[in-house]
Structures are given as structure tokens and as C-alpha cells.
Amino acid sequence: MAQMAAWNTPAGIEAEVRRLQAGIRQAGERAAVLAAPGPGSGDGDPAGYREAVGAVAVATRALVEYEAAIPRLQEGYHRHVSTLIARWSGGLLGLLGVAGGVAAALGVLPFWWLFPAIALAAAGLATLPGAARRAADPLIRPRLGACCYAVAGIVAVVCVCKALPPAAVLAAFGGCWVGLYAFRLLGTSSAGGEAR
């Protein structure tokens, strides 16, 4: 069997299964035509019939091998999505933190905003290195981490807009803290290298 990708989307898996099933049907129809008596059949060509039956067997084997690989492809897809979630949410939170730090340094925001901005940037940028490796960890919760980062970023922006008192920025620290746990940057050691 040809080298298979490390992951595939659910729609891609379904399309590949349909394609392989269609190959089996086509090979089976060809074998049936060669086996049927009458004009245009393979009465005088037993080698052609054997070849057609062999094509059915090859197409069936390809489908069985692909179906055996489906769990690995699905797991690879989930890892890919987890990696993307970690990178995007961390990158956006880091960008928000850097923007807040620059605004505080330029005097657009009060100077004390530099400290929450550094914390937001550090938490966000910490998720970028090793995101793919951590995505293999069955304990990573990328959606929870992304939600916590979103809460941290939203709370910080709302506090900057003075819709909440400045002390509410402590909720942003809490969101960052829980997000770091969800992305497996804090807490127990990663189980990604263990056999599952």
C-alpha cells in the first residue's frame, strides 16, 4: 500500500472509503462480465477472468487496509486540530499582551498595565513551542485552554475599556493559569511519550 498521510479529515476519510468501494464495484462488474456466458463475455479468455478476479482481491485488500488505518488517521486529525487550537489561541493572546505592553510603554495605558500585559504575552507565547508534541498527550484540553485564554483576553480588553474595574484584571490571570494547565504547561508531566 502507498505511504498514507498521518491524518485526514472525517470528510476525507469518508470520500476515500467511497472511492475504494467504487473500485471494488468496478472490478467486480468487470469480473462478472467476463464470467457471464454469451457474446462479449470471457468464454475464451480464462486469463482475463483470473486477472479481473485478482483486481477484485487487490481492490478489496486496499479497502481493508485503509479501514484498518482509519483510527490512526482520526487520532492524527484530532492531534492536528489540537495543535492548531494551541498555536492560534496562544499566538492571539501573546499578540494581545504585546499590544497592551506597547500601549503601556507608550503611555496610552497607565504604566501598571505593563505587568498584566507581560503576563498575557508570556502565557500566550508559552504555548507555541512544543504545541505539536503536547497535542499527543491524551490529557491536553486544547478547547478548554483556548476558552480560558479567550476569557483572559476579553477580561483584559474590557478592563482597559473601563467597563470593569481594574481589579477585575485578576480574572485574566486566573484564565491564563487555568489555560496553562489545560495546555499541559503546568501540572503533571506530559504523558505524550507513553504508550496508550
Beta strands, then each sheet from edge to edge (+ up, - down):
end
